[in-house]
Amino acid sequence: MRQRLHIAVVGYGSGGQAAALALARDGHQVEIFERVPAPGPVGAGFLLQPTGLQALWRLGLLDEVRALGTPVSRLFGETPAGRAVMDMRYADLDPRLTGVGMQRGALFALLHAAIARESAIHLHADCAVVEVDCEGGRLRDARGQWHGPFDAVVIADGSASVLRSAVTGMRIDRPYPWGALWCLLPESDWPWVDELRQRYRRARQMAGMLPVGRMPGESVRKLSFFWSLPIAEFDAWRMAGREAWLDAVATLWPQAREQLGQTFDVGVLARAAYRDAIPKRWWRGRAVLLGDAAHAMSPQLGQGVNMALVDAVSLAAQFRQATSTADAFDAYERERRVHLSIYHRYSRWLTPLFQSGNDGIAVLRDLAFLPVGKLPLARGHMLRVLAGVQSGWSGCYPLDPAFVAEFNATKNGPVVADGPVPNS
């Protein structure tokens, strides 16, 4: 569409920020509505995959992301006895690629600063939207004031979206019984500074350390630590006290306990809970879903932020190509559903292997996951899922050769000759 649209974005997480930025740079006028008075990041850290990195490259932020984040070349998981359960390396898919561990605060700050430079974006903080008129393109806030009409409304208010029901019914919408405790730690002398490391005891205990780089203006690089825990046991965990939990960490993973330090304050641990949410449709009238509002899933595959970033640049691209808002929404939904379909299924199937009370399937995981991952067809498929480039059961999400070349030229390690990302 050639005309300049007036677009509302509800939610100021990574997906909402990226969507606002992409749309404004295409010449549209954007208003963002965020319920929090002083918006900031939620969560400790995450792993940016090649798909998410490409989206940030399209937004002109790749160099800044690389400067703040940490290259992650390998995902490795093991039992307390040292038996490897998972060992996946990006180089086995394509030596030009890695993941990038990043603090949520760092990505928030980069996107927030970029948005502040765009005169076509206006942020309404402390403005909780409680109702959306999909056909009229209007929003009502918690104070009863109506905003709009807008030519399009992008609903990016998260996995527990309060506005999604105005757009669609749900195929699946249920919380996961397991969540996690999260915090940031100084990287200091952690030995695996380019790996996501995990430790499992059956599926009942899981801990992980992910290098996530630094915040803008800071020099201290951090690790994101997580500890798996059933939602129903959060209160019991708190009541059991600090020493009981630190003893459990030491028993599962002595190196992680050492990294926490002797004076570790459990009060810094944040709680996280997750949902599995699949809507029947992604748009109605002038309103469209984006990010977790459209496709919430377990973080087991680490794709949440990445897929939200891809959503944002995909929606902006469809607006450039379509002749109407409805055509743009329809093409956006079709494209993104194909890419995402397999991740929903795998997330639902894999989560009990790592977070459940089922010892039997955990034993099977410990015995079979690594050997199966070495089989030629399975190996390529698993690596493409890891990198976010698997699309449906047999397709491959395209990575722009210009992005791959630029990423390869600036990453740590040798520069590798150009070529397409392997499909197997």
C-alpha positions, 0 to 999 in steps of 0.5 A: 500500500502506498498510502500512509496509515495510522496504526496502533500497537498495543504492547511494548514488548520486543514484538510490539517495539519491533513492529512499531519501528518497522512500520514507522520506517515504512512511512506510517504513523504509529501510536503505541499503547503500554499499560506500564507507567515506565516501560522496561524489560521483563525477564533475564536473558534469551538466545537470539537465533538467526531468524531473529537476528535477521529481523534485527538486521532488517531494522538496522540494529545488527551491529549494536546487537552484536556489540552487546550480546555474546555469540553462542555456538553450542547448546549442550545438556547433560545429566549430573553423572556427566552423560551428554543428552543434547549436543547441538552446534550451529556450525553443523548447520552452517559455519557462518551462523551462531546464536547470540545470547542477550539480556532482555534489558539490552534489546529493550534499550536498543529498540527503545532508543531507535523508537525515540529517534522516529518522529512518526511514533508516539508512546502512550505509557500508563495507558492500559487498553481493555477493549478493541473495536476490531471493525472500527479500529478503535481502542478503549483504555482503562479510564474509559477514553476511546482512541482512534479510529486507526487504519490498523491495530496490532495487538501485541500484549503477550501470551495472556492477551486480554484483547485476543478474544475480540479477534478470535476464539482459541484452538488451544489456550492453557498454561503450562504446569511448569515454570522457572526461576530466573536471574542474571549473574556476572560472567566472571570466570564461567568456563563455557562463555560461548555455550548454552549449558543445561543440567538435568535430573530426569525431567524433575530438575533442570538448570541452565546458564546462558551467556547474555553479554552486557547492557548499553553503557556497562562493561560487566558481561552477564549469564542468565541462570534459570531453574525449572520449577512447577508453578504449584510449588513456587510457594513451597520453594519459598517456604523451604528457604534459601539453604535448601534450594542452594543445596539442591542446586549444588547437588544437581550442578556444583559449578552453577552453585559456585557461580551463584556465590556464597552471598547469593540473594534468592530475592533476585530470582524472578518467576516465569510462567508460560502458556500454550496459545493457538488462536483460530485466526489472527485477524478480524476487521482492522485488528491483527495479532502479533508475537505471543498474543498470536502464538504463545508456546513453551520456551523449550525451543527458545523461539518466543522473542525470535518469532515475535521479531520475525512477525514484526518485519513480516507484517511490515513487508506485507503492508508494503506489498498488499493493496488493502489492510485485509490482504496484508493481514491475510498474507501475513497470517498465512506466511507466519502460520506455515513457519510456526506450525512445527514449533507449536507441536515440538514445543508441546511434545518436548516440554514433558521430556524436560519439565515433568514428573514422568521419569520414564520418558526422561530415561528414554530421553537420556538414552535416545535423544543424543543418538537420534540427533546424530542420524543424518536426516534427524540431525539436519532437521533438529539443527534447522529447528534450533536455528528457527529456519525450519518452516513446516515439516519440509520447508526452510525459512529463507535467510537473506544472503546479504544478512548471512554474509554480513553476519559472517563477516562480523562474527568471531571466528573465520569468514566462510565462503558465501552460499545458501543456508543448507536445507539438510 
